[in-house]
Amino acid sequence: MDEFESLFPRRFTPDGHLVGSIGEAVAAFVYGLELLCSNTECHDAKAPDGRLVQVKLTGGSSAISMYDEAHHLIVLQLVNRNQFIEVYNGPGTLPWHLAGKIQKNGQRPISLARLRELQRDVPTGSMLPQLRELKSLMEAG
């Protein structure tokens, strides 16, 4: 955790925030994002082209949840504890509007399957390019 904190401006605590912080660090590395202060509402980072980005990482296989509509949304999935997969990389508007009702925790869920469907219709020009491949991230270790 100390090593992560020395590389990225995030607290890495062994709780639910750890998954989020890892996702943000991975996305910053792969997409060349500038991480915002960790208390910034809705967005986690700024892309090289100025777009504000919300990053979600899940180790699960069913859904992610969102508090707010993001300008741009990147959803990553950690599979088999050794592989990151890009589930969604595109505008945040459609996922937000198709997400479920607000839950008791204030978040709206959307399934990974639905995000994968939406990803198929995202024009290449609307996606943030990977400056480093997710695949190479795991091979570097």
N, C-alpha and C positions, 0 to 999 in steps of 0.2 A: 504494500500500500504506500509506503514511503517513496518507493521508486516511481510509482504512478504520479504521486503528488509533486515530485520534483520535475516531472516532464510536462504535466498538464495542470492548469489552474483549477483544480477540483479537489474536493475532499473525497477520499476513498475510504468509506466506513463499511464494516462487514454487516450490511443490512440491505434493504431494498434500494437504497441510494447507490450502493456499490454497482448494481447492474446498470443503472442509468449513467453513472459516471464512466463505466467501462465503455458503454455504447457511444457516449459523447467523445471519449478519447479515440476510439477506433474510427469513428466518422471523421474527426478532425484529421487524423493521420491519412485516411484513405481519400477523402475529398478535399483536403487542404483548407478545412474550415478554421475560422478564428473563434475560439470558444468565448462566449459572453460570461459575465459574472454569474455564478451559480444561482443567484437569487433573482435572475431576470425572469419575468413572467412569460410563459408560453414558449419562447424561442431559446434554444441552447447555444446557437452559433450563428456566425455570419459567413456566407460563402464568398469566394474570391470576387464574384460578380455583384456582391452587395445584398443578395437575397438572405432574408432571415430564415433560419432552419430549426425545426424541431426534430430531435433525434429520439428514436425509441429502439430499445434492444430488448429482446425477449429470449429466454432459454426454453420457453414453452412452445407449444405447437398449435394453440387455438386462437389467441387474440391479444391485442394490445388495447390500452385505454388512453384517452386524451382528455385534458382539462379544457382545451381551447382550440380554436381553429388556427392552424399554422399557415404561414405564407408558403413555406416549402416543408415537406415531410419526408424524412428518411427513416425507414423501418428496417432494422437488421434482426436476424435470428441467429442464435448460436446453436448449432446442431452437433450432437455427439461430443460436446465440450471441446471440440477442436476445429470447428469450421464455422465461419461467419458467412451468411447468405444475405444478399440484398433482397428484401421482400417488396419494398415499395420505395420509389425515388421519384417524387413529383410534387405538383401543387397540393397543398393541404386542404383546399376547399372541398373537393368531392369526398374524400374520406371523412371529413368532419360532418358533412351533410348526410352521409349514408350511415354514420355510426348510430349505435343504439341510443336508447333513452339514458338520461343522466342517472347514474347509480347513486347510492347513499354516500359514496365517497366523493361525489362531485364530478366523476369522470364518465366519459361515454366510450363504450367498447366497440371495437370493429374487429372482425375475424381476419386472420392472416389469409385465409382462402379468398375473402372478398378483396383484400388489398392486392393479392396476386392477380385477380381478375382486372382490377383497376389499372394495375401496372402495364398490362398489355396494350392499353389505349393511351398511355402517356407518350407524347411525341419525344423523340430522342433529344430535341433541342430544349425540352422542358426539364430534362433530367440533369442533375449535377454530375459531371464526369468524374470517374475515379482516377485520381492522379497516381494512386498506387492500388493495385488489385487486392481485393479482399483475400483472395487465394494466397498471394505472396505474404500477407501478414502472418498467416499461420506457419508458412514454410520458413520464415525468418527466425522463428524461435528455435 
